Amino acid sequence: MTEKKLSVGFIGLGIMGQHMAGHILAAGHPLNIYNRTRAKGDALVARGAKWCDGPGAVAEASDITITIVGYPADVEQIYLSEGGLIAKARPGSVLIDMTTSSPALAAKIAQVALARGVSALDAPVSGGDIGAKAGKLAIMLGGDPESFERVLPVLELMGGNIALMGKAGAGQHTKMANQIAIASTMLAVAESISYADAAGLEPMQVLKVIGTGAASSFLLNGLGPKMVDEDFAPGFFIHHFVKDMTIALNEAERLGLDLPGLALARSLYLKLVDEGFGEEGTQALYRAYNAIHAEAR
Ligand code: NAP
């Protein structure tokens, strides 16, 4: 007899969510979906997903409900509002927030959910739209080990490297460590290309050489060529990265830590937002250096 698949709810069908939800559907789970803009669910509905009229309706219909929306404010509204996920979730079900959000909010959600007999895990991801499409995201979790084990087979449909990092909020703290590493690496990649260009080298050729040496990284090899080509289409929005760096800086301050690389990266990205580039991809940081170049020439 074939085992009955758990029903899964999925809220947030943007750049990341549409691929992640697609893998769950492809594995044969009944999928209940909701997104602020309905049209983004059309392709999944055409493949057999069931559209629900709000987060509460998704939770009522699902054994596991996954969210990957934009900002902590979106998460708070979806989980904690009247008629939201926690109010409507089936007792014994598991809620998983994969949005990059605040560790304190994750801890609060887990506590409120527990009081209703529902488990909530924070499970932010890394690997970008490419990792989401390939089902190869790194997934970092905070929450109780029993719920983690229960949802692991579903998480494995979206990611290759999945780790429980500690209690509620630990997944978001791990993601902040990730974003801090990315912030300074983005500066380094943009500066390296900018220097190569100013020195009269062919930047793409430089990337091909240094991309196999000690400077090699996912960002240098993946986003470096896009900087050279001035292809600033979003895989990861600048406005989302500014949100992440702001959460990380606030957490660092709370911990009594000074992180100058992170602060510098955030200030350059904020300038790009002010100039109207918040909807571009994070590789558009190169614009800041182009401008610096143009002034120097
Ligand atoms: P996105 O394309 O903006 O997707 C977010 C989706 O959530 C949108 O479709 C949005 O609806 C929906 N949404 C927002 N608030 C909602 C609400 N209250 N109710 C229902 N739906 C709501 O962003 P993304 O790139 O997929 O990123 C999603 C999250 O993952 C962000 O926190 C981001 O920082 C994080 N992340 C992104 C990447 C990446 O490379 N893109 C990598 C790792 C982590 P609309 O369609 O109406 O806008």
Residues whose N, C-alpha, C, O or C-beta is under 5 A from the ligand:
A	BS01	NAP	G12 L13 G14 I15 M16 G17 N35 R36 T37 K40 I68 V69 G70 Y71 D74 M98 T99 T100 V125 S126 G128 D129 G235 F236 H240
